[in-house]
Amino acid sequence: QVQLVESGGGLVQAGGSLRLSCAASRSIPSMNTMGWYRQAPGNQRELVAAITRGVTNYADSVKGRFTISRDNAKNTVYLQMNSLKPEDTAVYYCHSDLRGISYWGQGTQVTVSS
């Protein structure tokens, strides 16, 4: 089993930056994948960025603005979000896959004002 704890959300003006953190209860290299999803009101949860066996991938809407990274020593994955837009407003969830089982954090709210 994996526990994921997110932090770093908040309110920011358009054009600003935030960094989200996700602390995992297990070693990150033991996971098949770790990443970030988001869900805005009335929308489905969507993939933002993920690291799968060292390979990163991003949603088209965030490419060039967001960067996912990890610190294996701290069992932590980060999402650096720059040039934020109002449409980035959502609850952001950390996700991991361990042996085919998905685990989710509790979510952290990101609000971008125009």
C-alpha positions in Angstrom: 0.0 0.0 0.0 1.1 3.6 -0.7 0.2 6.8 1.1 0.6 10.0 -0.8 0.5 13.4 0.8 0.3 16.5 -1.4 1.2 20.1 -0.4 1.9 23.4 -2.1 -1.4 24.4 -3.5 -2.9 27.9 -3.1 -4.1 31.1 -4.7 -1.9 32.8 -7.3 -2.4 35.4 -10.0 -2.2 34.6 -13.6 1.4 34.4 -14.8 2.6 33.3 -11.4 4.1 30.1 -10.2 3.5 27.3 -7.7 5.3 24.1 -6.8 3.4 21.1 -5.7 5.0 18.3 -3.6 3.9 14.8 -3.2 5.5 12.7 -0.4 5.2 9.0 -0.9 5.3 6.3 1.8 7.4 4.1 -0.4 10.4 4.4 -2.6 9.7 6.1 -5.8 11.7 3.8 -8.1 9.6 0.9 -6.8 6.6 2.5 -8.5 5.6 1.8 -12.1 4.6 5.5 -12.5 4.1 8.6 -10.4 2.3 11.7 -11.6 -0.2 14.5 -11.2 -3.8 14.7 -12.3 -6.2 17.5 -11.9 -10.0 17.9 -11.8 -11.8 21.2 -12.3 -15.5 21.5 -11.4 -17.7 19.8 -13.9 -14.8 18.2 -15.6 -13.3 14.7 -15.6 -10.0 14.1 -13.9 -7.2 14.5 -16.4 -3.5 13.7 -16.5 -1.2 16.6 -16.1 2.3 15.0 -16.0 3.8 11.7 -15.1 7.1 9.9 -14.8 7.0 6.3 -15.9 10.2 4.4 -15.5 12.2 7.6 -15.8 10.3 8.9 -18.9 8.2 12.0 -18.4 5.1 12.9 -20.3 2.9 16.0 -20.2 -0.6 17.1 -21.2 -0.4 19.3 -24.3 -2.0 22.1 -22.3 0.9 22.3 -19.8 3.9 21.6 -22.0 6.6 24.2 -21.7 5.0 25.6 -18.5 5.0 22.7 -16.0 7.8 20.4 -15.0 7.6 17.2 -13.1 10.6 16.0 -11.1 11.5 13.6 -8.3 13.8 13.4 -5.4 14.3 9.7 -4.7 16.1 10.3 -1.4 13.0 12.1 -0.1 10.4 9.8 -1.8 8.9 13.0 -3.2 7.6 14.1 -6.6 7.3 17.7 -7.5 5.3 19.7 -10.0 6.7 23.1 -10.8 4.0 25.2 -12.4 5.0 28.4 -14.2 3.0 30.9 -16.3 -0.2 29.8 -14.6 -3.5 30.5 -16.3 -7.0 30.7 -14.9 -7.8 27.5 -16.8 -5.2 25.7 -14.6 -7.6 26.1 -11.6 -8.4 22.7 -10.3 -7.8 20.2 -7.5 -4.5 18.6 -8.2 -4.0 14.9 -7.2 -0.9 12.9 -6.8 -1.1 9.4 -8.3 1.1 6.4 -8.2 0.9 2.9 -9.7 2.4 0.1 -7.8 2.1 -3.4 -9.3 -1.0 -2.3 -11.3 -2.8 -0.8 -8.3 -3.5 2.9 -8.3 -3.1 5.1 -5.3 -4.3 8.7 -4.9 -3.5 11.6 -2.6 -6.2 13.7 -1.0 -5.8 16.5 -3.5 -4.6 20.1 -3.2 -6.5 23.1 -4.5 -4.8 25.4 -7.1 -6.7 28.6 -7.9 -5.4 31.0 -10.5 -7.0 34.4 -10.6 -7.2 36.6 -13.7 
